[in-house]
Amino acid sequence: MSEVTITFVDINGEEQVIKDAEVGETMMQVATADNVEGILGDCGGGCACGTCHVYVDPEWQSVVGEPDDVEDMTLEMVFDARKPNSRLCCQITVSEQLDGLKVTVAPESL
């Protein structure tokens, strides 16, 4: 499998560059495997909890895309921290097109 580089800015403002994110994994799987501070993934990637909320860097929004209806409803639970570039990283599948992606972990808000 191919590997891509993804940068997470954790809840402490620290950048964590992951150079071996495998294509086909979700970003939540990548983040939890690499212990990114603030990504909990309590629902295991079921798009049900909002504990993997991230802000997609604006220059990457069109590549990552918009949340679907289910993700949008889940994001409603984090209304105080939601922004136009909010996504749940359990719903973003790593692809070669995301090589170099940067996201910021949202503050815990549940």
JONORPE-V101509 format. One record per residue. N is the residue number from 0. NEAR is the number of other ideal C-beta (glycine too) atoms within 12 Angstrom. Layout:
# JONORPE-V101509
n,near
N,NEAR
N,NEAR
This chain:
# JONORPE-V101509
n,near
0,12
1,16
2,19
3,28
4,23
5,44
6,30
7,39
8,27
9,26
10,24
11,15
12,13
13,16
14,19
15,28
16,21
17,33
18,15
19,18
20,37
21,25
22,22
23,18
24,28
25,32
26,42
27,39
28,27
29,39
30,39
31,27
32,21
33,23
34,16
35,34
36,21
37,33
38,39
39,29
40,31
41,22
42,21
43,16
44,28
45,19
46,30
47,21
48,26
49,39
50,35
51,42
52,45
53,48
54,31
55,35
56,24
57,16
58,13
59,26
60,23
61,14
62,23
63,32
64,18
65,18
66,29
67,15
68,12
69,16
70,32
71,21
72,18
73,30
74,37
75,20
76,24
77,28
78,17
79,16
80,24
81,26
82,22
83,13
84,26
85,35
86,41
87,44
88,44
89,36
90,36
91,41
92,27
93,34
94,25
95,19
96,18
97,36
98,22
99,22
100,37
101,28
102,44
103,34
104,38
105,34
106,24
107,21
108,22
109,23
